[in-house]
Amino acid sequence: MAASKSILQPIASLFRSQRRLWTNLVFNKPRLRYSSNKADDPTFKEIDTVTTSLRIDAIASKGLGISRRKLWEYCLRGYVSVNGIKIKKKSAEVKNRDKVIIDGPGINRGYVEVIEIGNLTKKGNYHIRLKRCKRLLKGNELGL
């Protein structure tokens, strides 16, 4: 037992010295930020992103990380609503302060709120700021 400790000590000191080297590196910070108004709740995040259109499927896929194809299926089944109104067409466009909610039997995806729609980029894309919630809240918590 004593022999194994003597072998592991140099290896442990090597890892400690390497860890000190790695802590001095600076990486680019991701664009995802915790929302300032819900800092104690990690399920809320603010996302700054660029999207090609303001369609419901494009916004919700950017915010919740769901494919546009899956969102199309949810729309057909009636699981998607904007500001409490069920949406069947994925091509409907969102405005500032709209909440896209995805809820259905066995589906608990959450919602995305459009905080701000910014200017167009040179290529014609939209700068948008979203607030997402991965867990689904009750209607009175959403302000509906």
Secondary structure as UniProt FT lines:
FT   HELIX           2..23
FT   STRAND          32..34
FT   HELIX           36..38
FT   TURN            39..40
FT   TURN            42..43
FT   STRAND          44..51
FT   HELIX           56..64
FT   HELIX           68..77
FT   STRAND          80..82
FT   TURN            83..84
FT   STRAND          85..86
FT   TURN            90..91
FT   TURN            96..97
FT   STRAND          99..104
FT   TURN            105..106
FT   STRAND          107..120
FT   TURN            122..123
FT   STRAND          126..133
FT   HELIX           139..142
//
